[in-house]
Amino acid sequence: MRINKYIAVCGIASRRKADEIVKRGDIKVDGLRITELGFDVPDGSTVTYQGRIIKPEGRKVYVALNKPKGFITTTQDEKDRLTVLDLVKDIDERVFPVGRLDEDTSGLLILTNDGEFANKLMHPKNHVQKTYRAKVLGDFTRKREALLRKGVDIGGYITKPAEVNLIKQAPKYSIVEIKISEGKNRQVRKMFSAVGNKVMELERTAIGDVYLGGLKQGHYRKLTRQEIDRLQGEN
Ligand code: URA
């Protein structure tokens, strides 16, 4: 297997990014540093990335987790905070989260050990829609709704058109459902703040056709074959 594919199927990076990793000299095969992009990894060799052995995974696993607030989506944390991997400890395979959810956001997060699937799902060209339910401070006026639908400036970036629906208007807060296909850092919070509504609580309720449904916080379930295929645009 070519070295860039090997790195991708191990879930380290996309094939293109894998080339950069090879060029940087972070890969060793049987103890020898490899910087040649077309290098073919002989069967049975030991490959390391930054000193750690990496192996193409055997069985592929795909899970939907309901992340509670207070867990971070990076897999290692130097400050020793709780990560989402603490919630899936009984899965043997080395899964990792697909994309991110802020520490203070709850809801649907997909984890897998299938690097190619993860890269496909996150690639902007695939436009996978994510649905969020936001509790925001104050009134959510028609004007604000129209602005969010059209696109707002979140600090030098104009968001793409979004689907927006007011679910509940209470005297002091509003509950709004918003669907976006992008994933800029803290995008939903920034979008609401751009129209004058501070987000008090944020939950992701769906990724494409995968729904949180009745999954309890801190619990996870396996994705169905149909959900996996649909997320990859194959059905
Ligand atoms: N938008 C946010 O602001 N936070 C998230 O965690 C996800 C989307």
Boltz pocket constraint, residues with backbone or C-beta under 6 A from the ligand:
constraints:
  - pocket:
      binder: B
      contacts: [[A, 100], [A, 101], [A, 102], [A, 103], [A, 105], [A, 184], [A, 185], [A, 186], [A, 187], [A, 188], [A, 189], [A, 190], [A, 202]]
      max_distance: 6.0
